[in-house]
Amino acid sequence: MRALIYKCKRLSSLFFLGTCSMISLQAQPSDLPWDVDPECGSIVTIGIAAVSCGTSETIPLSGRYAFALIDLNGALPAAGRLDVSALQSAYHHPAWHIDSIGNVFGITMDHEGNIYTSASSNYSSDFWFNESVIRYGEIGGGVDDLSAAGTVYKLDGITAQPTVFSVLPQQAYTFTQTTCEGVVSFQRTTGPGLGNLVFSFTNHYYYVTNFEDGRIYRLDEAGNILDSYDPLQYDNGQPGPPNFEDVSYGVDISNDDSRLFFGTVSNPTTNVGARVYSLDLNPDGSFVGTIDNTTMPAGATWDNYVGAEQLHYEIPSSNFTMSYMADLEFIPNGDLMVGKRQGCQETLHTSYNHGGRTFLLQDNGSGIYSSLDGIFYTSNGFINSENSYGGVSYFDNPNGGLEFVFSCADILSEEGPHGIVTQDAYNYGAPFAPASPAGAISYTSPDIGDAKGIGGDVYVFKECDNEPSCPLQVATTDLTVCSGDGFDLTFVAQGGNTELEAIWTDANGDEVETTGISLINNACAPASYTYYLTANCMIDSTETFMDSMVVTVVTNDLTPFFTVVEDPCFIDVQIDPDCADYLTLIGDIPTISVGDSGTVVLQLVHNSVPSCDTLEIPLNYNCTCLLTDFIVVEENCQDGTFLVNLDFEQINSGDSFTVVDQDDNELGTWLYDELPLSIGPFVGDATSVYTLNIEDNQQIGCAATTTFGPIYCSMSIQTAAQNPICVDGTGTLEITDVIGGLAPYMYSIDGGISFSDSPLFNNLPAGTYDVVVQDATGAEVENMEVIFEPQDLVVALETFVELELGDSYQLNIQTNIPPGQIGTIQWLPTTGLSCTDCLNPVATPFETTTYTVIITDINGCEAEAQIEFRVDLSEAIYIPNVFTPDGDGVNDLFYMFAKEGTVREIRSFLIFSRWGETVYAGYNFQPNDPARGWDGTHRGEPMNPAVFAYFAIVEFVDGREVLYEGDVTLAR
């Protein structure tokens, strides 16, 4: 059922059960410097300001507080003084140490004087080389604990003790906690923390802003999340804050309870400033809008709302990087105070010593707070007005009227204190002319001095509301109990301070006792019983509240609901199927390997209440796999190989096994059901011991080894012969393998006449050889091997050819191997051949010549042939003895004729008259050329018929020069 809170007359911070017959007073702090509130009895009373602050390593460990109370009543010290009296100095309860609650910022108080503050990462890591203490609180979970990052702490109004009031969703992401005036920045991996919070005095709800998703959460008086509102851009669900402009920070409720105002963060990248928005509330304090649960935190049981937000104001630009609208508070006349906190980096995880401002916004007449009435100036330093830490509140001082209260740095001057300042309402001051404050108080005790750069939020208690009132609602909390254990029926109420008359009935409508109830359940399934509450509140009239409470009873005897399996190599606990949804087995069942043995103890618990009956179940196992009693029988050895018959016994084995020999050769895999079986073949060796390694394929590590042998097998041999390459060459014979017998072996190729210890015989001519191998025992085996004569290389040519001088002849070789088998061709001599390394050269000999061709095949074998050319060197010159140069075209010229190809050139050709005069001369020309003939003229004139003498020297192609002489008759 929904858990709500019931309070009787407020005498303590505890929530009272039943009919309020048991009221326990809690001790108040003994060192509180002021009287408790006369109405609520709380440590805060009218005029007590609560402040949050950081701290640094320079402050002694005992003085590192994250929270303080300050009395604003009575005479305040002169402006700017630090040596305040004890009554005006900050009060720190020991439980408010930074280690306990961590960094906190937002503050609110309820109507009974309880204080609430929210975890924050919005502090700088270092100020002016003073390293800050940055952490989340131990009470919330630890330094970087996710729960601590989302914690809202409740500081009890009576005892001052902090407890976890509520935890809002957080997701871990890595960010840098940065410095503004120092050097120390460091990374953290945790949640980003929360913003600020406000309490509704009308509906008794709390509204808290969350940096993680930018949403505003509504909590009841017990700290339960009722619902959430996601303003502006909808959150994408990723770890870490949304875009800066979508982060909600400061929050307050309008004086008429109709609207929730919230501030945002600036985004320097998009030039969006920090803004003030509002959203509408229903009269009961719930959000106005539509439900959108598209992206929800893990485990969320509430609804998320979206709607339309109203923009009111965007703060002016700042001299610094980031602006956080950290705190909002409406004053009684309806004006809105806005506290702006400042950062020096583009991150939520820092704050600056300066840079903040405090504004006062007013309604422009249409419900929009867009009118800036003024900016408060608190310092005369060089930063002008920018010294706010972002906390704002007000104090209706009975002694002096309305005062505004700010958390502030460097009050009045750069050397001024860091703390809070109280200032007359609407006393703004001006740049370099700050308004004179009503009071200025440091966060720390006078003996510590001014702790600079660590400011937070401020909230002033207004009044205690202790008029008799009924609660808003009552609720029970469902219980789960163990069979036979006693329990009480209790309830809590939200709001109110009047005793309630409570009546409890069972499902039959019968009234029951509320204490010491005991129920029995022996089944594994939980049994549920429903009790009904009727609570009456009687002030002027009777108001009745009703709720129900479900009590679940769980058995405390689990022994009937499981079965134990204990095999040598397998253990298990099997929960009955009907109980599988209710019981959980705790502990690990080991994976059992061969050879493992031992005991493991498991725990069986009930899912509803694990402590009802934690049953210990011991499981024993002894997984010893054994392969034994090997029987190996060798079968007949034939041709040097043999098989063996294998059989053995197995215990705790698997289904199959693998056999590997001594050389790591896998011989095969078989099922145990196939035993006995034959394995092999093995090569017989009379000197070797054989090893079989048997390994189970399922039980890792289960293996055994057996041996057999030596084995003598009758011999067989294999031989190989290599024939000669060329005719009349030699070959080799080798005994390539001996199977069986006993080494060493001796080898013979002459039928055993002579033996060698080498199986290779070289330089053997072609023929048949009788091979004998003899082993160490004298046993012999015989085989015949033949070395064959190779084919002879044949080259054929004509024996002779007759040629006339100058003639050519195409040679044609005949051979018995294809051209591809020919290695080289050589012709000797080379004179007169067209090529000397081809098969068919053209021969043009000038004298009788015998040519020899030598052919070598690719194996190096040679053959040759010869051909003789007989050359007729007879001269083949013709010189006419008459010519008739009469122009009839017949025998008009006198020139020399020769057989083609026999004459290299006519060196000279001279013709003389009978008186010895040269009538024609020609040199170095070819025969058979009319152009080089004599036309019967001399000096251009025809010669008369006569007989003329001639001389000619002719050079033949073979280099001989011959003189020809004679006469020729010129006739006409």
PyMOL commands that set and color helices and strands:
alter all, ss='L'
color gray80, all
select helices_A, chain A and resi 61-63+94-96+98-101+146-149+244-246+559-561+577-579+672-674+819-821+930-932
alter helices_A, ss='H'
color red, helices_A
select strands_A, chain A and resi 48-53+67-71+104-109+115-119+126-127+130-131+151-155+162-167+173-177+186-190+194-199+206-210+216-219+225-229+251-253+259-263+275-280+290-291+303-306+310-314+322-330+336-343+357-362+371-375+388-397+401-408+419-424+439-442+455-460+473-475+479-482+486-487+492-494+500-505+517-518+527-538+542-554+562-567+570-575+583-586+597-606+615-622+626-634+641-651+656-661+666-671+677-683+690-696+703-708+716-722+731-739+746-748+760-764+767-774+780-787+795-796+800-804+809-810+814-815+822-828+842-843+849-857+862-872+877-878+882-883+897-898+903-912+918-925+937-938+941-942+946-956+961-970
alter strands_A, ss='S'
color yellow, strands_A
deselect
rebuild
show_as cartoon
